[in-house]
Amino acid sequence: MLLIKGGTIVTAERSMRGDVLCDDEGRIAAIGPDLEQPTDCTLVDATGLLVMPGGIDPHTHMEMPFMGTTASDDFYTGTAAGLAGGTTSIIDFVIPAAGQRLFEAWQDWRCKAEKAAADYGFHVAVTHWDEQVHEDMGRLVQEGGVNSFKHFMAYKNALMIDDTVFLRSMSRAGALGALCTVHAENGDAVSFLQAQLLAAGEIGPHAHPLSRPAEVEGEAAQRAIALATLQNTPLYIVHVSTREATEAIAAARLKGMKVYGEVLPQHLVFDESVYHNEDWLSAARHVMSPPFRARSHQQALWGGLVSGQLQTTATDHCCFCRDQKERGRDDFTKIPNGVPGIEERMSVLWHHGVVSGRLTPEQFVAITSTNTARIFNIFPRKGCIAPGADADLVLWDPTASRTFSAATLHQNVDYTLYEGMTVTGLARKTISQGEVVWDDGTLRAIRGKGRYVPRPAFSVAQAF
């Protein structure tokens, strides 16, 4: 047993002084003021700290095969790094190989994830349509604990689907009580612009954002919302990076539609100037999709988070090292798309959100944990501090500062976007399944300790 004593409990709804008792089964047994310490119970002093639900990252890509290579963080190193930053659960993505059955791909990813140090779940990508896909979607929801399916409107001739496939998948997902998630960029437009830029001799990383302007995200977001309206299916738009997409989501929600938006902290902090660095590698390390935008878009993203029109934060954690990024030295379209960030997310959001005065601590808990748990139907097991919930907690120091450096982070990648950035707010201790796994600089992650967390299908009453 574990007794966390003397801290301030912060949930998405309120803050209060109190203690938290965790049982031997890895669940919260009791909360309240001045709890007595049971016999054979480990005491954790939380004086001066905030006790919050562990972070949930709903968008990661551990050891993902992509663009001719494989992301460098596997399920152990990636989740261990997350624990060091206060993230206790992830939802990763199953990406079927060409022609592979969805259920078989899900089984493959389950095997990959057996080494995870923290709890995990999966979205499953629909990349084509046939009767087998229809059947497997049902089996995944009913037997596999999957309640969300991913769709790519980008990456033509690879992962991209057309609107007909999207509509078929939406219809099936809606009938099953599942949520559709979508990468909203117009893949045809991106492909056209890429070819145009290459023909003009624009081969460097600076051409990446030029091939994916804000308009292609805004158009795709509006189209995805329109298609979801036709099927009356809940929609979750990942990595929203533009004012256009934010406004489309807000307008849909004002009409009563179940549309949700996710924001990445890097899009809140960096702008498109990162692609104009004279050092090719530095610029290439920022290549991800959607790309970093003009700074004017950040106001809309912050506004969406503060107002609740955008509900979650994630990282799209997908790491590629120097030799992997070098694959696109002579052609920006071959630079593997992806950046790290699972370890830094919570501190970056606290510093730029709470310390800046944009967010309250309660809103911070909502956008880093609780809203994700609600949207993906794992609340109240995750995302809250209440008896019976999983004892996944972070003891947060709201005033301590740290300076990020790749040399001191735990991600299996040779850089961090936030190199040299000093932030206020950090995880002093992370508790997973009732055990301290990050102890003020000491990582105690255990390979294989993470559990698969099944997510039941939705009913109308469960919709967030």
Phi and psi in degrees as a GROMACS rama.xvg file:
@    title "Ramachandran Plot"
@    xaxis  label "Phi"
@    yaxis  label "Psi"
@TYPE xy
-138.744  128.754  LEU-2
-116.154  118.434  LEU-3
-97.6804  114.842  ILE-4
-122.34  138.457  LYS-5
90.785  6.01355  GLY-6
-95.3428  178.89  GLY-7
-106.37  115.609  THR-8
-77.7685  126.027  ILE-9
-122.218  121.171  VAL-10
-117.177  -178.141  THR-11
-68.4291  -16.6852  ALA-12
-102.209  -34.1672  GLU-13
-162.02  170.843  ARG-14
-125.226  143.564  SER-15
-158.708  150.676  MET-16
-74.0316  136.202  ARG-17
177.325  168.415  GLY-18
-108.158  158.274  ASP-19
-130.043  125.058  VAL-20
-105.826  125.746  LEU-21
-107.23  135.485  CYS-22
-89.2933  -179.82  ASP-23
-74.6806  -9.33828  ASP-24
-93.97  5.12093  GLU-25
80.597  23.5897  GLY-26
-120.07  163.051  ARG-27
-79.2836  125.276  ILE-28
-94.3182  -36.252  ALA-29
-161.608  152.637  ALA-30
-134.687  150.986  ILE-31
158.177  171.613  GLY-32
-76.7424  138.511  PRO-33
53.4056  49.9063  ASP-34
-66.7777  142.695  LEU-35
-77.9756  146.131  GLU-36
-84.4343  116.068  GLN-37
-66.5932  164.466  PRO-38
-64.3793  143.634  THR-39
58.7264  37.7609  ASP-40
-116.013  131.44  CYS-41
-78.2189  132.917  THR-42
-99.7176  130.81  LEU-43
-117.727  120.691  VAL-44
-84.1299  117.403  ASP-45
-110.045  21.2519  ALA-46
-56.6851  127.783  THR-47
81.6628  1.23918  GLY-48
-112.857  158.08  LEU-49
-96.8926  133.821  LEU-50
-103.64  111.116  VAL-51
-125.415  158.498  MET-52
-59.4414  141.778  PRO-53
-58.7925  146.981  GLY-54
-65.2072  147.733  GLY-55
-121.181  121.36  ILE-56
-101.118  108.642  ASP-57
-85.8904  9.92433  PRO-58
-150.906  91.8167  HIS-59
-133.036  160.046  THR-60
-134.778  83.646  HIS-61
-82.6131  135.407  MET-62
40.2812  47.2598  GLU-63
-87.2624  125.951  MET-64
-70.5405  125.48  PRO-65
-160.363  132.305  PHE-66
53.3584  42.2791  MET-67
82.6086  7.1856  GLY-68
-146.348  -173.886  THR-69
-132.141  134.3  THR-70
-52.5508  138.941  ALA-71
-77.291  -23.9089  SER-72
-84.4263  127.374  ASP-73
-94.8196  -175.866  ASP-74
-68.1109  -24.2829  PHE-75
-78.5111  -56.1508  TYR-76
-62.8499  -38.2809  THR-77
-67.9295  -45.7284  GLY-78
-72.3293  -32.577  THR-79
-62.7476  -43.6286  ALA-80
-60.9555  -39.822  ALA-81
-59.217  -43.6698  GLY-82
-59.1981  -38.7928  LEU-83
-64.5736  -22.66  ALA-84
-101.823  -0.543231  GLY-85
101.036  7.20812  GLY-86
-97.8747  122.653  THR-87
-108.715  -6.16964  THR-88
-149.175  150.367  SER-89
-132.368  158.547  ILE-90
-121.97  112.33  ILE-91
-96.5948  -176.127  ASP-92
-123.043  127.771  PHE-93
-86.4902  120.001  VAL-94
-115.448  103.018  ILE-95
-62.6331  144.101  PRO-96
-68.4064  164.89  ALA-97
-54.3581  121.213  ALA-98
79.5421  -2.45143  GLY-99
-77.6248  143.497  GLN-100
-65.1847  142.183  ARG-101
-60.6191  -43.0426  LEU-102
-67.2542  -37.1881  PHE-103
-66.2636  -40.904  GLU-104
-62.8998  -42.0744  ALA-105
-60.0083  -40.33  TRP-106
-63.7148  -39.6841  GLN-107
-61.9049  -44.2355  ASP-108
-68.6542  -33.0104  TRP-109
-60.4267  -39.1877  ARG-110
-67.0416  -43.6358  CYS-111
-56.9693  -40.0253  LYS-112
-83.1171  -2.27187  ALA-113
-60.1499  -20.8832  GLU-114
-87.7449  -0.527699  LYS-115
-59.5627  143.628  ALA-116
-93.6475  -12.6406  ALA-117
-131.935  163.523  ALA-118
-65.1127  153.303  ASP-119
-152.462  159.731  TYR-120
-142.962  -175.761  GLY-121
-139.384  138.693  PHE-122
-90.503  149.846  HIS-123
-119.429  127.304  VAL-124
-80.7057  136.911  ALA-125
-102.756  112.884  VAL-126
-114.282  -1.9643  THR-127
-160.89  179.819  HIS-128
-138.105  131.905  TRP-129
-160.623  -178.222  ASP-130
-64.5272  -28.7739  GLU-131
-67.7295  -37.6261  GLN-132
-63.1959  -44.6708  VAL-133
-55.8739  -45.7671  HIS-134
-67.6398  -43.8484  GLU-135
-67.3325  -33.9585  ASP-136
-59.2948  -43.0379  MET-137
-63.723  -43.058  GLY-138
-66.1049  -37.8698  ARG-139
-65.892  -39.3981  LEU-140
-70.933  -44.9626  VAL-141
-81.3019  -30.1159  GLN-142
-115.989  -26.2727  GLU-143
-99.9698  -3.54265  GLY-144
69.0507  30.9992  GLY-145
-105.93  129.715  VAL-146
-129.574  21.0147  ASN-147
-148.451  138.873  SER-148
-124.793  136.685  PHE-149
-97.5639  143.945  LYS-150
-135.566  133.515  HIS-151
-105.027  119.912  PHE-152
-92.0064  0.839185  MET-153
-118.944  -177.745  ALA-154
63.8566  65.0536  TYR-155
-60.2918  142.508  LYS-156
65.7857  17.9427  ASN-157
-137.294  -87.265  ALA-158
-101.107  -13.2278  LEU-159
-65.6013  139.438  MET-160
-113.405  160.397  ILE-161
-93.6929  176.026  ASP-162
-66.1683  -30.9688  ASP-163
-64.7927  -46.4007  THR-164
-61.4735  -42.8061  VAL-165
-59.0215  -45.4323  PHE-166
-64.4657  -40.9887  LEU-167
-62.8684  -43.3272  ARG-168
-66.9758  -41.2975  SER-169
-59.8912  -43.9565  MET-170
-61.1416  -45.2355  SER-171
-66.3395  -44.2228  ARG-172
-61.5576  -44.3434  ALA-173
-59.7533  -40.9223  GLY-174
-66.312  -28.0786  ALA-175
-88.9326  -10.1544  LEU-176
80.2197  35.6316  GLY-177
-114.717  160.557  ALA-178
-101.773  143.656  LEU-179
-101.481  128.132  CYS-180
-107.923  153.45  THR-181
-147.168  136.715  VAL-182
-88.8801  107.378  HIS-183
-98.4508  94.1042  ALA-184
-144.643  141.28  GLU-185
-74.629  100.448  ASN-186
-64.5926  -33.5684  GLY-187
-64.7643  -43.5053  ASP-188
-65.3132  -41.6789  ALA-189
-60.9711  -46.0633  VAL-190
-60.9623  -41.9245  SER-191
-62.4539  -47.007  PHE-192
-67.5127  -36.5446  LEU-193
-60.2528  -47.309  GLN-194
-62.4301  -39.3927  ALA-195
-64.6193  -43.1314  GLN-196
-67.0868  -43.9614  LEU-197
-62.1547  -40.3982  LEU-198
-63.08  -27.4592  ALA-199
-87.9657  4.17422  ALA-200
83.9743  11.5055  GLY-201
-87.6316  98.0024  GLU-202
-113.14  -9.47287  ILE-203
-85.0399  173.37  GLY-204
-58.0702  -25.2577  PRO-205
-61.8679  -22.1532  HIS-206
-78.924  -18.333  ALA-207
-57.6761  -53.2014  HIS-208
-66.9568  -27.5977  PRO-209
-66.4098  -28.6976  LEU-210
-83.6308  -9.20527  SER-211
-135.307  60.0782  ARG-212
-64.7896  164.892  PRO-213
-55.5219  -32.7189  ALA-214
-61.2268  -34.2777  GLU-215
-72.3948  -27.0113  VAL-216
-76.891  -43.7359  GLU-217
-60.5024  -43.972  GLY-218
-62.9876  -44.9282  GLU-219
-66.7616  -38.8261  ALA-220
-62.4007  -44.5684  ALA-221
-63.5631  -39.8311  GLN-222
-67.8539  -42.3366  ARG-223
-61.1636  -41.3406  ALA-224
-64.6706  -40.9421  ILE-225
-62.7468  -42.2543  ALA-226
-66.3112  -39.6403  LEU-227
-64.1177  -34.402  ALA-228
-64.0617  -39.9666  THR-229
-61.4279  -35.2988  LEU-230
-99.1588  -3.39265  GLN-231
53.2313  46.7366  ASN-232
-114.115  133.317  THR-233
-59.2533  143.222  PRO-234
-131.778  136.492  LEU-235
-124.037  115.688  TYR-236
-96.584  118.754  ILE-237
-81.4459  161.281  VAL-238
30.3001  60.4734  HIS-239
-66.1812  127.38  VAL-240
-128.431  0.484821  SER-241
-129.271  157.106  THR-242
-61.9753  -39.9539  ARG-243
-59.2171  -46.7244  GLU-244
-69.2976  -38.8364  ALA-245
-60.5729  -45.3946  THR-246
-66.8554  -34.6604  GLU-247
-64.8149  -41.2747  ALA-248
-65.5857  -46.3036  ILE-249
-59.9975  -42.6604  ALA-250
-63.747  -40.1154  ALA-251
-65.6354  -41.0553  ALA-252
-67.1569  -33.9502  ARG-253
-64.9971  -22.8818  LEU-254
-87.7662  0.904669  LYS-255
91.4166  9.07094  GLY-256
-79.645  149.26  MET-257
-89.3357  83.7993  LYS-258
-125.192  132.449  VAL-259
-124.636  152.133  TYR-260
-129.689  142.292  GLY-261
-115.533  139.902  GLU-262
-122.087  142.991  VAL-263
-99.9579  136.468  LEU-264
-58.8781  -33.3122  PRO-265
-63.0377  -31.6993  GLN-266
-71.9697  -18.2448  HIS-267
-84.9146  -16.4104  LEU-268
-112.791  -41.3041  VAL-269
-107.45  156.345  PHE-270
-125.27  -176.629  ASP-271
-65.5147  -11.1857  GLU-272
-63.0581  -18.2239  SER-273
-63.1725  -21.1979  VAL-274
-85.603  -3.96287  TYR-275
-105.955  15.6184  HIS-276
-66.9731  134.645  ASN-277
-65.0423  -23.4587  GLU-278
-80.7416  113.277  ASP-279
-55.9939  -45.7141  TRP-280
-63.3623  -42.552  LEU-281
-58.7241  -43.3823  SER-282
-66.4522  -43.1885  ALA-283
-64.3066  -31.0607  ALA-284
-66.291  -15.9458  ARG-285
-95.9143  2.20342  HIS-286
-73.3812  113.911  VAL-287
-151.25  166.4  MET-288
-129.551  129.069  SER-289
-69.8489  157.781  PRO-290
-78.7161  174.939  PRO-291
-69.2904  143.533  PHE-292
-110.23  173.751  ARG-293
-58.8637  145.038  ALA-294
-57.8264  -24.4141  ARG-295
-60.5025  -24.6361  SER-296
-73.9522  -22.4547  HIS-297
-64.8041  -34.7937  GLN-298
-59.3168  -40.7389  GLN-299
-66.9388  -40.3752  ALA-300
-65.3036  -45.9072  LEU-301
-62.0555  -41.9297  TRP-302
-60.8514  -38.8566  GLY-303
-63.6299  -41.2067  GLY-304
-67.7868  -44.6679  LEU-305
-65.1572  -38.7789  VAL-306
-83.0501  -15.1683  SER-307
90.7189  1.96132  GLY-308
-73.2183  -26.1519  GLN-309
-112.729  134.623  LEU-310
-111.41  -25.45  GLN-311
-131.816  162.113  THR-312
-125.325  143.883  THR-313
-143.975  -175.073  ALA-314
-118.856  -24.1977  THR-315
54.7487  37.716  ASP-316
-58.6913  111.401  HIS-317
-150.862  98.4564  CYS-318
-92.683  136.424  CYS-319
-136.675  130.796  PHE-320
-84.1855  178.966  CYS-321
-54.61  -49.0179  ARG-322
-64.4165  -28.1306  ASP-323
-75.101  -43.6748  GLN-324
-62.4509  -31.9644  LYS-325
-63.0336  -16.0003  GLU-326
-58.5515  -22.5715  ARG-327
-106.856  24.0996  GLY-328
-55.3902  -37.3613  ARG-329
-108.401  7.8891  ASP-330
-161.851  106.431  ASP-331
-59.3037  -23.8705  PHE-332
-73.587  -8.97828  THR-333
-104.426  1.38571  LYS-334
-72.2394  120.366  ILE-335
-55.77  127.279  PRO-336
-79.5937  121.293  ASN-337
156.36  149.365  GLY-338
-139.707  158.089  VAL-339
-84.1359  174.259  PRO-340
162.473  -1.86965  GLY-341
-63.9209  -32.0056  ILE-342
-79.124  -27.1923  GLU-343
-92.6701  -18.9355  GLU-344
-49.8382  -52.4138  ARG-345
-63.9014  -44.7513  MET-346
-67.2234  -40.2778  SER-347
-61.2091  -43.4225  VAL-348
-70.3999  -36.1378  LEU-349
-64.5952  -48.0552  TRP-350
-63.6154  -51.112  HIS-351
-83.9683  -15.0971  HIS-352
-102.704  -58.0029  GLY-353
-82.3942  -50.0202  VAL-354
-61.0061  -34.2938  VAL-355
-73.998  -14.9694  SER-356
93.4856  2.05102  GLY-357
-74.0473  -37.4076  ARG-358
-122.295  149.675  LEU-359
-85.8465  161.885  THR-360
-56.0546  -35.5875  PRO-361
-66.8193  -40.5136  GLU-362
-64.7631  -36.432  GLN-363
-58.8233  -46.3037  PHE-364
-61.2833  -40.5435  VAL-365
-61.3957  -48.7003  ALA-366
-81.267  -16.0596  ILE-367
-100.539  -11.072  THR-368
-150.677  -64.2665  SER-369
-63.9892  -45.3553  THR-370
-61.6567  -39.5122  ASN-371
-62.0173  -43.9097  THR-372
-61.1575  -39.1938  ALA-373
-70.1473  -47.3089  ARG-374
-62.8634  -38.6788  ILE-375
-100.832  14.948  PHE-376
63.744  42.0758  ASN-377
-120.417  14.7068  ILE-378
-93.2339  134.718  PHE-379
-97.9328  13.1042  PRO-380
-60.7605  -42.2904  ARG-381
-118.809  160.951  LYS-382
81.6215  10.2169  GLY-383
-147.812  167.433  CYS-384
-119.819  100.733  ILE-385
-158.586  152.725  ALA-386
-55.6801  133.102  PRO-387
96.2855  -19.5643  GLY-388
-73.8246  157.457  ALA-389
-60.7109  139.255  ASP-390
-82.1886  64.7168  ALA-391
-108.057  106.42  ASP-392
-137.571  157.278  LEU-393
-128.807  130.837  VAL-394
-95.2076  108.931  LEU-395
-104.614  130.47  TRP-396
-96.5228  107.973  ASP-397
-77.5909  -10.4864  PRO-398
-117.143  -12.5097  THR-399
-73.8228  149.454  ALA-400
-118.803  156.933  SER-401
-148.809  156.774  ARG-402
-113.593  124.588  THR-403
-71.7806  140.806  PHE-404
-153.165  137.454  SER-405
-58.5002  -28.7258  ALA-406
-67.5807  -22.6475  ALA-407
-112.942  -1.83535  THR-408
-87.0048  168.669  LEU-409
-108.589  -1.75636  HIS-410
-68.9289  145.231  GLN-411
-86.9782  66.9991  ASN-412
-154.284  155.547  VAL-413
-93.9662  17.39  ASP-414
-159.142  165.771  TYR-415
-131.194  141.796  THR-416
-59.4166  -26.5411  LEU-417
-99.4409  21.2728  TYR-418
-51.1895  124.221  GLU-419
82.5446  -4.64132  GLY-420
-78.469  127.174  MET-421
-96.7693  127.046  THR-422
-126.639  154.027  VAL-423
-107.143  132.277  THR-424
109.35  117.362  GLY-425
-154.766  160.305  LEU-426
-78.9626  116.67  ALA-427
-80.6929  -42.6144  ARG-428
-140.323  141.093  LYS-429
-118.861  132.598  THR-430
-117.471  124.23  ILE-431
-124.409  127.397  SER-432
55.0748  34.0412  GLN-433
80.5953  9.81563  GLY-434
-124.066  142.68  GLU-435
-75.3785  115.686  VAL-436
-112.71  -12.6152  VAL-437
-136.013  118.99  TRP-438
-126.446  81.1364  ASP-439
48.8483  51.5743  ASP-440
109.436  -13.2831  GLY-441
-108.084  119.351  THR-442
-92.8473  124.654  LEU-443
-118.306  31.7007  ARG-444
-62.301  142.409  ALA-445
-115.726  122.995  ILE-446
-60.5004  125.941  ARG-447
87.2024  -0.162246  GLY-448
-74.2545  -24.1128  LYS-449
-65.6946  147.444  GLY-450
-113.656  147.206  ARG-451
-74.4412  129.168  TYR-452
-108.174  103.061  VAL-453
-68.5299  144.666  PRO-454
-119.843  114.138  ARG-455
-69.277  158.407  PRO-456
-62.9491  161.361  ALA-457
-91.383  151.78  PHE-458
-117.695  170.107  SER-459
-57.5936  -39.3749  VAL-460
-67.5441  -23.9246  ALA-461
-87.0073  -12.2341  GLN-462
-61.3794  137.939  ALA-463
